[in-house]
Amino acid sequence: LEAAGAGLEDLIKTNTYITDMDEFFKCVDIRGEYFGPGFPCSTTVEISCLADPDAMIEIEAIAVVDA
């Protein structure tokens, strides 16, 4: 984001892939710390594993900035 001159406020959509939904819900409040009350729309999906077997979460984000 920084390299494109954008910030978290420019995010419009996130896709989150997690390996354990219970762990995800333990820290869902962290989103509010970073995004405030107007977070981007999001999709969260529990999957059996990620490409890195030690990883528990992967986040894909889409941002829009003026050119």
N, C-alpha and C positions, 0 to 999 in steps of 0.2 A: 504494500500500500504506500509506504513512504517513498519508494522509488518512483512511483507514479504521481506523487504529489497529493496523495489521498490519505485519509485517516479512517478510523472506525466509524465515524459519523457518515461516511460515504457508502458504507455497506448497505446493500438492499436485499441480499439473500445469502443464507448460509445453509450448507448441507453438512450434517455432522454424522459421522459413522463411528459407532462405539461397539465395544465387545461385551459390555455388561451394563444393561439399562439401570440396574439398581445402583451401581456406582455413579452413573450419570446424574441420577436424581438426588444424590447426596450433595452435589455441588452446583445445582442448577442456578442458585442465587448469584453465583459468580458472574453470570451474564449481565445481570443488572449493574454490577460494579463497573463493567467496561462499557456497556451500551446505554445505561440509564433507562428511563421509562420508554424510549422509542426504539426498541431494538428491531433489527431487520426481520423480515419473515424468515422462517427456518423450517427445515425438515431434519428430523433425527431418526436414524435407523440403526437397530441393533444387528450386527453381523457376527459371524463365527470367528473371523480373524481378519487382521489387516496385513498388508505386505510385509511390514516389520513385525515379527512375531512377539516382540516385547512391547509394542505400542498398544494402547487401549483406546485411543481416540484419534480421529483424523477429521479436520475441518476444511471444507472447501468454501470459499467466499467469493461473492460477486459484488463489485463496487462500481459506482458510476461517478465520473468526474467530468467537469466541463473541459473541453479541449481548447 
